């Protein structure tokens, strides 16, 4: 009974981070300046994050991130997605796709969908490039997603988290057995 929708129908704006000379904005301090290498499957790795001055970030407001936005890798590992958490609100980004927070999709649900085999197939069908595969805004806006009610989205996200925790515990136990 779930509806199916294209991303363009349920996300208010899809854009892209800074693409013209992003390295010219690197600074010693300021806000995090996320790149595709920071976006992992379902989380954002800040161990090697670059920085951008607050002034530059304000000037480049279209690529400024807010809590609940979803960032998607455009090139390298196209389609890999993570949600922007409250601690990253105000960060900026370079050459990643930005899906602004939707009123009908939970950010965690959207991330789960984008990282699923169904969307991975859509990424593979759309990606191009010989040296480095990539996707663009014009590709991702036409991706199709299941659109359950928000309560069902929350339940799916909770179920996935529970299964991921079980898998993590099982992995730890298996490693301990192998070490024995």
SEBAZA-988543 format. One record per atom (N, C-alpha, C): atom name; x, y negated, z. Coordinates in Angstrom, 2 decimals. Example, Ala and Ser with C-alpha at 12.3 -4.5 7.8 and 13.67 -1.06 7.14 Angstrom:
BEGIN
+-------+---------+---------+---------+
: atomo :      c1 :      c2 :      c3 :
+-------+---------+---------+---------+
:     N :   13.19 :    5.69 :    7.80 :
:    CA :   12.30 :    4.50 :    7.80 :
:     C :   13.20 :    3.30 :    7.80 :
:     N :   12.85 :    2.25 :    7.08 :
:    CA :   13.67 :    1.06 :    7.14 :
:     C :   12.90 :   -0.03 :    7.87 :
+-------+---------+---------+---------+
% end
This chain:
BEGIN
+-------+---------+---------+---------+
: atomo :      c1 :      c2 :      c3 :
+-------+---------+---------+---------+
:     N :    0.81 :    1.20 :    0.00 :
:    CA :    0.00 :    0.00 :    0.00 :
:     C :    0.85 :   -1.27 :    0.00 :
:     N :    2.18 :   -1.13 :    0.06 :
:    CA :    3.04 :   -2.31 :    0.06 :
:     C :    3.06 :   -2.95 :   -1.33 :
:     N :    3.14 :   -4.25 :   -1.34 :
:    CA :    3.32 :   -4.97 :   -2.59 :
:     C :    4.78 :   -4.87 :   -3.00 :
:     N :    5.03 :   -5.18 :   -4.25 :
:    CA :    6.39 :   -5.25 :   -4.78 :
:     C :    6.54 :   -6.65 :   -5.36 :
:     N :    7.68 :   -7.27 :   -5.11 :
:    CA :    7.88 :   -8.65 :   -5.60 :
:     C :    9.31 :   -8.84 :   -6.08 :
:     N :    9.47 :   -9.76 :   -6.99 :
:    CA :   10.80 :  -10.18 :   -7.40 :
:     C :   11.33 :  -11.18 :   -6.37 :
:     N :   12.62 :  -11.23 :   -6.21 :
:    CA :   13.22 :  -12.14 :   -5.24 :
:     C :   12.77 :  -13.58 :   -5.50 :
:     N :   12.66 :  -13.98 :   -6.74 :
:    CA :   12.25 :  -15.36 :   -7.06 :
:     C :   10.86 :  -15.69 :   -6.51 :
:     N :   10.04 :  -14.66 :   -6.26 :
:    CA :    8.69 :  -14.88 :   -5.76 :
:     C :    8.63 :  -15.03 :   -4.24 :
:     N :    9.67 :  -14.59 :   -3.53 :
:    CA :    9.60 :  -14.56 :   -2.07 :
:     C :   10.73 :  -15.32 :   -1.37 :
:     N :   11.70 :  -15.79 :   -2.13 :
:    CA :   12.81 :  -16.57 :   -1.55 :
:     C :   12.68 :  -17.99 :   -2.10 :
:     N :   12.64 :  -19.00 :   -1.20 :
:    CA :   12.38 :  -20.37 :   -1.66 :
:     C :   13.46 :  -20.96 :   -2.57 :
:     N :   14.72 :  -20.57 :   -2.36 :
:    CA :   15.79 :  -21.08 :   -3.21 :
:     C :   16.93 :  -20.09 :   -3.22 :
:     N :   17.45 :  -19.84 :   -4.41 :
:    CA :   18.64 :  -19.00 :   -4.56 :
:     C :   19.69 :  -19.87 :   -5.22 :
:     N :   20.83 :  -19.98 :   -4.59 :
:    CA :   21.90 :  -20.80 :   -5.13 :
:     C :   23.23 :  -20.08 :   -5.04 :
:     N :   24.28 :  -20.83 :   -5.28 :
:    CA :   25.62 :  -20.26 :   -5.22 :
:     C :   26.52 :  -21.24 :   -4.46 :
:     N :   27.47 :  -20.67 :   -3.74 :
:    CA :   28.43 :  -21.50 :   -3.00 :
:     C :   29.35 :  -22.24 :   -3.96 :
:     N :   30.27 :  -22.98 :   -3.40 :
:    CA :   31.23 :  -23.78 :   -4.17 :
:     C :   31.96 :  -22.86 :   -5.16 :
:     N :   31.96 :  -23.24 :   -6.44 :
:    CA :   32.65 :  -22.43 :   -7.45 :
:     C :   33.79 :  -23.17 :   -8.13 :
:     N :   33.80 :  -24.48 :   -8.06 :
:    CA :   34.86 :  -25.26 :   -8.71 :
:     C :   35.94 :  -25.57 :   -7.69 :
:     N :   37.11 :  -24.97 :   -7.90 :
:    CA :   38.28 :  -25.17 :   -7.03 :
:     C :   37.98 :  -25.09 :   -5.53 :
:     N :   37.43 :  -23.97 :   -5.06 :
:    CA :   37.13 :  -23.88 :   -3.64 :
:     C :   38.36 :  -24.05 :   -2.75 :
:     N :   39.52 :  -23.65 :   -3.23 :
:    CA :   40.73 :  -23.77 :   -2.40 :
:     C :   41.08 :  -25.23 :   -2.12 :
:     N :   40.59 :  -26.16 :   -2.92 :
:    CA :   40.88 :  -27.58 :   -2.67 :
:     C :   40.16 :  -28.09 :   -1.42 :
:     N :   39.24 :  -27.30 :   -0.88 :
:    CA :   38.50 :  -27.69 :    0.32 :
:     C :   39.04 :  -27.02 :    1.59 :
:     N :   40.07 :  -26.19 :    1.48 :
:    CA :   40.62 :  -25.53 :    2.65 :
:     C :   41.15 :  -26.57 :    3.63 :
:     N :   40.90 :  -26.35 :    4.91 :
:    CA :   41.37 :  -27.25 :    5.96 :
:     C :   41.85 :  -26.41 :    7.14 :
:     N :   42.65 :  -27.02 :    8.00 :
:    CA :   43.14 :  -26.31 :    9.18 :
:     C :   42.04 :  -26.12 :   10.22 :
:     N :   41.07 :  -26.99 :   10.24 :
:    CA :   39.97 :  -26.89 :   11.19 :
:     C :   38.67 :  -27.18 :   10.50 :
:     N :   37.60 :  -27.20 :   11.28 :
:    CA :   36.30 :  -27.48 :   10.72 :
:     C :   35.39 :  -26.28 :   10.77 :
:     N :   34.48 :  -26.20 :    9.82 :
:    CA :   33.48 :  -25.13 :    9.80 :
:     C :   34.01 :  -23.93 :    9.03 :
:     N :   33.51 :  -22.73 :    9.35 :
:    CA :   33.88 :  -21.56 :    8.55 :
:     C :   33.50 :  -21.77 :    7.08 :
:     N :   34.36 :  -21.33 :    6.18 :
:    CA :   34.16 :  -21.46 :    4.75 :
:     C :   34.20 :  -20.04 :    4.17 :
:     N :   33.05 :  -19.40 :    4.12 :
:    CA :   32.94 :  -17.99 :    3.76 :
:     C :   33.20 :  -17.74 :    2.28 :
:     N :   33.85 :  -16.62 :    2.02 :
:    CA :   34.09 :  -16.14 :    0.67 :
:     C :   33.53 :  -14.72 :    0.57 :
:     N :   33.49 :  -14.20 :   -0.62 :
:    CA :   32.97 :  -12.84 :   -0.83 :
:     C :   33.68 :  -11.80 :    0.02 :
:     N :   34.96 :  -11.98 :    0.27 :
:    CA :   35.70 :  -11.01 :    1.07 :
:     C :   35.25 :  -11.00 :    2.53 :
:     N :   34.59 :  -12.05 :    2.98 :
:    CA :   34.07 :  -12.10 :    4.35 :
:     C :   32.74 :  -11.36 :    4.49 :
:     N :   32.03 :  -11.18 :    3.39 :
:    CA :   30.71 :  -10.56 :    3.42 :
:     C :   30.86 :   -9.05 :    3.29 :
:     N :   30.53 :   -8.36 :    4.38 :
:    CA :   30.56 :   -6.91 :    4.40 :
:     C :   29.12 :   -6.40 :    4.29 :
:     N :   28.95 :   -5.11 :    4.25 :
:    CA :   27.61 :   -4.54 :    4.12 :
:     C :   26.86 :   -4.68 :    5.44 :
:     N :   26.09 :   -5.77 :    5.57 :
:    CA :   25.28 :   -5.99 :    6.76 :
:     C :   25.90 :   -6.87 :    7.83 :
:     N :   27.12 :   -7.34 :    7.62 :
:    CA :   27.76 :   -8.20 :    8.63 :
:     C :   28.80 :   -9.09 :    7.96 :
:     N :   29.21 :  -10.12 :    8.70 :
:    CA :   30.18 :  -11.08 :    8.17 :
:     C :   31.47 :  -10.97 :    8.98 :
:     N :   32.55 :  -10.71 :    8.28 :
:    CA :   33.88 :  -10.54 :    8.88 :
:     C :   34.58 :  -11.89 :    8.94 :
:     N :   34.86 :  -12.36 :   10.14 :
:    CA :   35.49 :  -13.66 :   10.31 :
:     C :   36.99 :  -13.56 :   10.60 :
:     N :   37.55 :  -12.36 :   10.49 :
:    CA :   38.96 :  -12.19 :   10.87 :
:     C :   39.91 :  -13.00 :    9.98 :
:     N :   39.58 :  -13.21 :    8.72 :
:    CA :   40.44 :  -14.00 :    7.82 :
:     C :   39.68 :  -15.14 :    7.18 :
:     N :   38.74 :  -15.71 :    7.93 :
:    CA :   37.89 :  -16.75 :    7.35 :
:     C :   38.70 :  -18.04 :    7.13 :
:     N :   38.42 :  -18.69 :    6.03 :
:    CA :   39.00 :  -20.00 :    5.75 :
:     C :   38.16 :  -21.06 :    6.44 :
:     N :   38.64 :  -22.29 :    6.46 :
:    CA :   37.92 :  -23.40 :    7.09 :
:     C :   37.77 :  -24.54 :    6.09 :
:     N :   36.74 :  -25.36 :    6.34 :
:    CA :   36.44 :  -26.55 :    5.54 :
:     C :   36.12 :  -27.68 :    6.51 :
:     N :   36.53 :  -28.89 :    6.20 :
:    CA :   36.22 :  -30.01 :    7.09 :
:     C :   34.71 :  -30.22 :    7.16 :
:     N :   34.24 :  -30.73 :    8.28 :
:    CA :   32.81 :  -31.02 :    8.44 :
:     C :   32.35 :  -32.04 :    7.40 :
:     N :   33.19 :  -33.02 :    7.10 :
:    CA :   32.83 :  -34.05 :    6.13 :
:     C :   32.62 :  -33.43 :    4.75 :
:     N :   33.53 :  -32.55 :    4.32 :
:    CA :   33.36 :  -31.88 :    3.02 :
:     C :   32.11 :  -31.01 :    3.03 :
:     N :   31.87 :  -30.33 :    4.14 :
:    CA :   30.70 :  -29.47 :    4.23 :
:     C :   29.41 :  -30.27 :    4.09 :
:     N :   29.37 :  -31.44 :    4.70 :
:    CA :   28.18 :  -32.30 :    4.58 :
:     C :   28.01 :  -32.80 :    3.14 :
:     N :   29.12 :  -33.12 :    2.48 :
:    CA :   29.06 :  -33.55 :    1.08 :
:     C :   28.55 :  -32.42 :    0.19 :
:     N :   28.98 :  -31.20 :    0.49 :
:    CA :   28.59 :  -30.02 :   -0.29 :
:     C :   27.40 :  -29.33 :    0.38 :
:     N :   26.35 :  -30.07 :    0.63 :
:    CA :   25.20 :  -29.60 :    1.41 :
:     C :   24.45 :  -28.45 :    0.77 :
:     N :   24.51 :  -28.33 :   -0.56 :
:    CA :   23.77 :  -27.24 :   -1.21 :
:     C :   24.35 :  -25.87 :   -0.88 :
:     N :   25.62 :  -25.82 :   -0.49 :
:    CA :   26.23 :  -24.53 :   -0.14 :
:     C :   26.37 :  -24.36 :    1.37 :
:     N :   25.77 :  -25.26 :    2.12 :
:    CA :   25.79 :  -25.19 :    3.58 :
:     C :   24.79 :  -24.13 :    4.03 :
:     N :   25.20 :  -23.31 :    5.00 :
:    CA :   24.39 :  -22.18 :    5.43 :
:     C :   23.59 :  -22.48 :    6.69 :
:     N :   22.43 :  -21.85 :    6.79 :
:    CA :   21.55 :  -21.97 :    7.94 :
:     C :   21.23 :  -20.58 :    8.48 :
:     N :   20.88 :  -20.52 :    9.76 :
:    CA :   20.48 :  -19.25 :   10.37 :
:     C :   19.36 :  -18.63 :    9.54 :
:     N :   19.50 :  -17.36 :    9.23 :
:    CA :   18.47 :  -16.65 :    8.47 :
:     C :   18.68 :  -16.63 :    6.98 :
:     N :   19.63 :  -17.44 :    6.48 :
:    CA :   19.99 :  -17.32 :    5.07 :
:     C :   20.66 :  -15.97 :    4.86 :
:     N :   20.65 :  -15.49 :    3.64 :
:    CA :   21.34 :  -14.24 :    3.31 :
:     C :   22.38 :  -14.57 :    2.25 :
:     N :   23.62 :  -14.13 :    2.49 :
:    CA :   24.69 :  -14.32 :    1.52 :
:     C :   24.96 :  -12.99 :    0.83 :
:     N :   25.21 :  -13.08 :   -0.47 :
:    CA :   25.40 :  -11.90 :   -1.31 :
:     C :   26.67 :  -12.09 :   -2.12 :
:     N :   27.52 :  -11.08 :   -2.12 :
:    CA :   28.77 :  -11.14 :   -2.89 :
:     C :   28.43 :  -11.23 :   -4.36 :
:     N :   29.07 :  -12.18 :   -5.02 :
:    CA :   28.84 :  -12.42 :   -6.45 :
:     C :   29.85 :  -11.67 :   -7.31 :
:     N :   31.11 :  -11.65 :   -6.87 :
:    CA :   32.17 :  -11.03 :   -7.67 :
:     C :   33.06 :  -10.18 :   -6.77 :
:     N :   33.54 :   -9.09 :   -7.33 :
:    CA :   34.40 :   -8.19 :   -6.57 :
:     C :   33.63 :   -6.97 :   -6.12 :
:     N :   32.75 :   -7.14 :   -5.15 :
:    CA :   31.84 :   -6.10 :   -4.68 :
:     C :   30.42 :   -6.65 :   -4.79 :
:     N :   29.96 :   -6.90 :   -6.02 :
:    CA :   28.68 :   -7.59 :   -6.20 :
:     C :   27.52 :   -6.86 :   -5.54 :
:     N :   26.67 :   -7.67 :   -4.91 :
:    CA :   25.47 :   -7.14 :   -4.29 :
:     C :   25.57 :   -6.91 :   -2.80 :
:     N :   26.79 :   -6.82 :   -2.27 :
:    CA :   26.95 :   -6.61 :   -0.83 :
:     C :   26.38 :   -7.82 :   -0.09 :
:     N :   25.54 :   -7.58 :    0.94 :
:    CA :   24.80 :   -8.67 :    1.56 :
:     C :   24.88 :   -8.64 :    3.08 :
:     N :   24.75 :   -9.85 :    3.68 :
:    CA :   24.71 :  -10.01 :    5.13 :
:     C :   23.89 :  -11.25 :    5.45 :
:     N :   23.29 :  -11.25 :    6.64 :
:    CA :   22.50 :  -12.40 :    7.10 :
:     C :   23.39 :  -13.37 :    7.85 :
:     N :   23.07 :  -14.64 :    7.74 :
:    CA :   23.78 :  -15.69 :    8.47 :
:     C :   23.16 :  -15.76 :    9.87 :
:     N :   23.98 :  -15.54 :   10.87 :
:    CA :   23.53 :  -15.57 :   12.26 :
:     C :   23.67 :  -16.98 :   12.82 :
:     N :   23.08 :  -17.20 :   13.99 :
:    CA :   23.05 :  -18.53 :   14.61 :
:     C :   24.46 :  -19.09 :   14.81 :
:     N :   25.43 :  -18.25 :   15.12 :
:    CA :   26.79 :  -18.74 :   15.34 :
:     C :   27.45 :  -19.24 :   14.06 :
:     N :   26.89 :  -18.92 :   12.90 :
:    CA :   27.44 :  -19.39 :   11.63 :
:     C :   26.59 :  -20.49 :   10.98 :
:     N :   25.56 :  -20.94 :   11.68 :
:    CA :   24.75 :  -22.04 :   11.14 :
:     C :   25.65 :  -23.26 :   10.97 :
:     N :   25.61 :  -23.87 :    9.81 :
:    CA :   26.46 :  -25.01 :    9.50 :
:     C :   27.73 :  -24.65 :    8.76 :
:     N :   28.01 :  -23.35 :    8.64 :
:    CA :   29.16 :  -22.92 :    7.85 :
:     C :   28.89 :  -23.25 :    6.38 :
:     N :   29.91 :  -23.15 :    5.56 :
:    CA :   29.76 :  -23.36 :    4.14 :
:     C :   30.30 :  -22.13 :    3.44 :
:     N :   30.16 :  -22.07 :    2.11 :
:    CA :   30.60 :  -20.86 :    1.42 :
:     C :   31.06 :  -21.17 :   -0.01 :
:     N :   31.84 :  -20.25 :   -0.52 :
:    CA :   32.37 :  -20.38 :   -1.88 :
:     C :   32.05 :  -19.13 :   -2.69 :
:     N :   31.50 :  -19.33 :   -3.84 :
:    CA :   31.30 :  -18.29 :   -4.83 :
:     C :   30.54 :  -17.06 :   -4.32 :
:     N :   29.63 :  -17.26 :   -3.39 :
:    CA :   28.70 :  -16.20 :   -3.00 :
:     C :   27.29 :  -16.71 :   -3.29 :
:     N :   26.37 :  -15.80 :   -3.51 :
:    CA :   24.99 :  -16.17 :   -3.73 :
:     C :   24.34 :  -16.46 :   -2.38 :
:     N :   23.51 :  -17.48 :   -2.32 :
:    CA :   22.83 :  -17.88 :   -1.09 :
:     C :   21.33 :  -17.74 :   -1.31 :
:     N :   20.71 :  -16.86 :   -0.53 :
:    CA :   19.27 :  -16.71 :   -0.55 :
:     C :   18.74 :  -17.39 :    0.70 :
:     N :   18.07 :  -18.52 :    0.51 :
:    CA :   17.57 :  -19.30 :    1.64 :
:     C :   16.47 :  -18.52 :    2.36 :
:     N :   16.37 :  -18.75 :    3.65 :
:    CA :   15.43 :  -18.01 :    4.51 :
:     C :   14.02 :  -18.04 :    3.94 :
:     N :   13.44 :  -16.86 :    3.88 :
:    CA :   12.09 :  -16.68 :    3.34 :
:     C :   11.06 :  -16.67 :    4.47 :
:     N :    9.86 :  -17.13 :    4.17 :
:    CA :    8.78 :  -17.08 :    5.16 :
:     C :    8.14 :  -15.69 :    5.21 :
:     N :    8.33 :  -14.88 :    4.18 :
:    CA :    7.68 :  -13.57 :    4.13 :
:     C :    8.64 :  -12.40 :    4.34 :
:     N :    9.94 :  -12.66 :    4.31 :
:    CA :   10.93 :  -11.60 :    4.50 :
:     C :   11.78 :  -11.87 :    5.73 :
:     N :   11.93 :  -10.89 :    6.59 :
:    CA :   12.89 :  -11.01 :    7.68 :
:     C :   14.29 :  -10.94 :    7.06 :
:     N :   15.23 :  -11.78 :    7.49 :
:    CA :   16.57 :  -11.74 :    6.90 :
:     C :   17.21 :  -10.35 :    6.99 :
:     N :   17.03 :   -9.68 :    8.13 :
:    CA :   17.61 :   -8.35 :    8.32 :
:     C :   17.00 :   -7.33 :    7.37 :
:     N :   15.71 :   -7.49 :    7.07 :
:    CA :   15.05 :   -6.60 :    6.12 :
:     C :   15.57 :   -6.85 :    4.71 :
:     N :   15.71 :   -8.11 :    4.34 :
:    CA :   16.24 :   -8.44 :    3.02 :
:     C :   17.65 :   -7.87 :    2.86 :
:     N :   18.47 :   -8.01 :    3.89 :
:    CA :   19.84 :   -7.47 :    3.85 :
:     C :   19.79 :   -5.95 :    3.68 :
:     N :   18.91 :   -5.29 :    4.45 :
:    CA :   18.78 :   -3.85 :    4.35 :
:     C :   18.40 :   -3.43 :    2.93 :
:     N :   17.45 :   -4.16 :    2.34 :
:    CA :   17.03 :   -3.86 :    0.96 :
:     C :   18.18 :   -4.07 :   -0.03 :
:     N :   18.85 :   -5.22 :    0.09 :
:    CA :   19.92 :   -5.53 :   -0.86 :
:     C :   21.07 :   -4.52 :   -0.79 :
:     N :   21.32 :   -3.97 :    0.40 :
:    CA :   22.39 :   -2.99 :    0.55 :
:     C :   21.93 :   -1.56 :    0.29 :
:     N :   20.66 :   -1.37 :   -0.06 :
:    CA :   20.10 :   -0.04 :   -0.29 :
:     C :   20.46 :    0.47 :   -1.69 :
:     N :   20.36 :    1.79 :   -1.87 :
:    CA :   20.61 :    2.35 :   -3.21 :
:     C :   19.71 :    1.77 :   -4.30 :
:     N :   18.48 :    1.40 :   -3.97 :
:    CA :   17.57 :    0.84 :   -4.97 :
:     C :   18.13 :   -0.47 :   -5.52 :
:     N :   18.54 :   -1.37 :   -4.64 :
:    CA :   19.10 :   -2.64 :   -5.12 :
:     C :   20.50 :   -2.44 :   -5.69 :
:     N :   21.26 :   -1.50 :   -5.17 :
:    CA :   22.58 :   -1.23 :   -5.75 :
:     C :   22.43 :   -0.84 :   -7.22 :
:     N :   21.38 :   -0.08 :   -7.52 :
:    CA :   21.12 :    0.28 :   -8.92 :
:     C :   20.81 :   -0.94 :   -9.77 :
:     N :   20.06 :   -1.89 :   -9.20 :
:    CA :   19.75 :   -3.12 :   -9.92 :
:     C :   21.02 :   -3.95 :  -10.14 :
:     N :   21.91 :   -3.95 :   -9.14 :
:    CA :   23.19 :   -4.65 :   -9.27 :
:     C :   24.00 :   -4.02 :  -10.40 :
:     N :   24.10 :   -2.70 :  -10.40 :
:    CA :   24.89 :   -2.02 :  -11.44 :
:     C :   24.34 :   -2.28 :  -12.83 :
:     N :   23.03 :   -2.37 :  -12.95 :
:    CA :   22.42 :   -2.65 :  -14.26 :
:     C :   22.70 :   -4.08 :  -14.72 :
:     N :   22.85 :   -5.00 :  -13.76 :
:    CA :   23.01 :   -6.42 :  -14.11 :
:     C :   24.45 :   -6.87 :  -14.18 :
:     N :   25.36 :   -6.19 :  -13.48 :
:    CA :   26.74 :   -6.69 :  -13.38 :
:     C :   27.46 :   -6.63 :  -14.72 :
:     N :   28.42 :   -7.51 :  -14.85 :
:    CA :   29.23 :   -7.58 :  -16.06 :
:     C :   30.64 :   -7.97 :  -15.68 :
:     N :   31.54 :   -7.85 :  -16.62 :
:    CA :   32.93 :   -8.24 :  -16.39 :
:     C :   33.84 :   -7.03 :  -16.42 :
:     N :   34.91 :   -7.12 :  -17.17 :
:    CA :   35.84 :   -6.01 :  -17.29 :
:     C :   36.84 :   -5.99 :  -16.15 :
:     N :   37.44 :   -7.13 :  -15.84 :
:    CA :   38.46 :   -7.18 :  -14.80 :
:     C :   37.84 :   -7.16 :  -13.41 :
:     N :   36.70 :   -7.82 :  -13.27 :
:    CA :   36.04 :   -7.90 :  -11.97 :
:     C :   34.53 :   -8.01 :  -12.20 :
:     N :   33.79 :   -7.00 :  -11.72 :
:    CA :   32.35 :   -7.04 :  -11.90 :
:     C :   31.75 :   -8.21 :  -11.12 :
:     N :   30.67 :   -8.78 :  -11.66 :
:    CA :   30.00 :   -9.87 :  -10.98 :
:     C :   28.54 :   -9.93 :  -11.37 :
:     N :   27.78 :  -10.64 :  -10.53 :
:    CA :   26.38 :  -10.93 :  -10.82 :
:     C :   26.16 :  -12.42 :  -10.61 :
:     N :   25.09 :  -12.94 :  -11.14 :
:    CA :   24.78 :  -14.37 :  -11.03 :
:     C :   23.39 :  -14.58 :  -10.45 :
:     N :   23.06 :  -15.83 :  -10.18 :
:    CA :   21.74 :  -16.19 :   -9.68 :
:     C :   20.67 :  -15.67 :  -10.63 :
:     N :   20.90 :  -15.83 :  -11.91 :
:    CA :   19.89 :  -15.42 :  -12.89 :
:     C :   19.62 :  -13.92 :  -12.85 :
:     N :   20.57 :  -13.15 :  -12.33 :
:    CA :   20.36 :  -11.70 :  -12.18 :
:     C :   19.56 :  -11.39 :  -10.92 :
:     N :   20.01 :  -11.91 :   -9.80 :
:    CA :   19.44 :  -11.50 :   -8.51 :
:     C :   18.00 :  -11.98 :   -8.34 :
:     N :   17.63 :  -13.09 :   -8.95 :
:    CA :   16.25 :  -13.57 :   -8.77 :
:     C :   15.22 :  -12.62 :   -9.37 :
:     N :   15.65 :  -11.76 :  -10.28 :
:    CA :   14.72 :  -10.80 :  -10.88 :
:     C :   14.76 :   -9.42 :  -10.23 :
:     N :   15.59 :   -9.24 :   -9.22 :
:    CA :   15.60 :   -7.96 :   -8.50 :
:     C :   14.23 :   -7.75 :   -7.86 :
:     N :   13.79 :   -6.50 :   -7.83 :
:    CA :   12.49 :   -6.14 :   -7.29 :
:     C :   12.68 :   -5.49 :   -5.92 :
:     N :   11.84 :   -5.92 :   -4.95 :
:    CA :   11.89 :   -5.40 :   -3.59 :
:     C :   10.51 :   -4.97 :   -3.13 :
:     N :   10.44 :   -3.96 :   -2.24 :
:    CA :    9.16 :   -3.68 :   -1.59 :
:     C :    8.86 :   -4.79 :   -0.59 :
:     N :    7.62 :   -5.17 :   -0.48 :
:    CA :    7.24 :   -6.29 :    0.37 :
:     C :    6.18 :   -5.86 :    1.39 :
:     N :    6.62 :   -5.15 :    2.44 :
:    CA :    5.66 :   -4.75 :    3.48 :
:     C :    5.33 :   -5.93 :    4.39 :
:     N :    4.29 :   -5.80 :    5.21 :
:    CA :    4.02 :   -6.83 :    6.21 :
:     C :    5.24 :   -6.97 :    7.14 :
:     N :    5.38 :   -8.15 :    7.77 :
:    CA :    6.54 :   -8.42 :    8.63 :
:     C :    6.68 :   -7.40 :    9.75 :
:     N :    5.58 :   -6.92 :   10.30 :
:    CA :    5.66 :   -5.91 :   11.37 :
:     C :    6.31 :   -4.63 :   10.85 :
:     N :    5.98 :   -4.24 :    9.63 :
:    CA :    6.60 :   -3.05 :    9.03 :
:     C :    8.07 :   -3.30 :    8.70 :
:     N :    8.39 :   -4.52 :    8.28 :
:    CA :    9.79 :   -4.87 :    8.04 :
:     C :   10.60 :   -4.72 :    9.33 :
:     N :   10.05 :   -5.26 :   10.43 :
:    CA :   10.74 :   -5.18 :   11.73 :
:     C :   10.91 :   -3.72 :   12.16 :
:     N :    9.89 :   -2.92 :   11.94 :
:    CA :    9.96 :   -1.50 :   12.30 :
:     C :   11.04 :   -0.79 :   11.47 :
:     N :   11.12 :   -1.11 :   10.18 :
:    CA :   12.13 :   -0.49 :    9.32 :
:     C :   13.54 :   -0.89 :    9.75 :
:     N :   13.71 :   -2.17 :   10.10 :
:    CA :   15.02 :   -2.66 :   10.57 :
:     C :   15.40 :   -1.96 :   11.88 :
:     N :   14.44 :   -1.84 :   12.80 :
:    CA :   14.71 :   -1.16 :   14.08 :
:     C :   15.06 :    0.30 :   13.87 :
:     N :   14.32 :    0.97 :   13.00 :
:    CA :   14.59 :    2.39 :   12.71 :
:     C :   15.99 :    2.55 :   12.11 :
:     N :   16.35 :    1.69 :   11.19 :
:    CA :   17.68 :    1.77 :   10.58 :
:     C :   18.77 :    1.53 :   11.64 :
:     N :   18.55 :    0.59 :   12.54 :
:    CA :   19.53 :    0.31 :   13.60 :
:     C :   19.67 :    1.52 :   14.52 :
:     N :   18.56 :    2.15 :   14.86 :
:    CA :   18.58 :    3.34 :   15.72 :
:     C :   19.37 :    4.46 :   15.05 :
:     N :   19.10 :    4.67 :   13.78 :
:    CA :   19.82 :    5.73 :   13.04 :
:     C :   21.30 :    5.41 :   12.89 :
:     N :   21.62 :    4.13 :   12.70 :
:    CA :   23.02 :    3.72 :   12.59 :
:     C :   23.76 :    3.97 :   13.91 :
:     N :   23.10 :    3.68 :   15.04 :
:    CA :   23.70 :    3.93 :   16.35 :
:     C :   23.92 :    5.42 :   16.57 :
:     N :   22.96 :    6.24 :   16.17 :
:    CA :   23.10 :    7.68 :   16.28 :
:     C :   24.26 :    8.17 :   15.42 :
:     N :   24.35 :    7.65 :   14.22 :
:    CA :   25.45 :    8.03 :   13.33 :
:     C :   26.80 :    7.62 :   13.92 :
:     N :   26.85 :    6.41 :   14.49 :
:    CA :   28.10 :    5.95 :   15.12 :
:     C :   28.49 :    6.84 :   16.28 :
:     N :   27.52 :    7.21 :   17.14 :
:    CA :   27.82 :    8.10 :   18.28 :
:     C :   28.28 :    9.47 :   17.80 :
:     N :   27.63 :    9.97 :   16.75 :
:    CA :   28.01 :   11.26 :   16.19 :
:     C :   29.43 :   11.22 :   15.62 :
:     N :   29.75 :   10.13 :   14.95 :
:    CA :   31.09 :    9.96 :   14.38 :
:     C :   32.15 :    9.95 :   15.48 :
:     N :   31.88 :    9.23 :   16.56 :
:    CA :   32.82 :    9.18 :   17.70 :
:     C :   33.00 :   10.58 :   18.28 :
:     N :   31.90 :   11.30 :   18.46 :
:    CA :   31.97 :   12.66 :   19.02 :
:     C :   32.75 :   13.60 :   18.11 :
:     N :   32.52 :   13.49 :   16.81 :
:    CA :   33.25 :   14.35 :   15.87 :
:     C :   34.74 :   14.04 :   15.86 :
:     N :   35.09 :   12.75 :   15.92 :
:    CA :   36.51 :   12.38 :   15.97 :
:     C :   37.16 :   12.94 :   17.23 :
:     N :   36.43 :   12.88 :   18.34 :
:    CA :   36.96 :   13.43 :   19.59 :
:     C :   37.18 :   14.94 :   19.46 :
:     N :   36.26 :   15.64 :   18.82 :
:    CA :   36.42 :   17.07 :   18.62 :
:     C :   37.61 :   17.38 :   17.72 :
:     N :   37.76 :   16.60 :   16.65 :
:    CA :   38.90 :   16.80 :   15.74 :
:     C :   40.21 :   16.57 :   16.50 :
:     N :   40.26 :   15.55 :   17.33 :
:    CA :   41.47 :   15.27 :   18.11 :
:     C :   41.80 :   16.39 :   19.10 :
:     N :   40.77 :   17.04 :   19.62 :
:    CA :   41.02 :   18.16 :   20.53 :
:     C :   41.67 :   19.31 :   19.80 :
+-------+---------+---------+---------+
% end
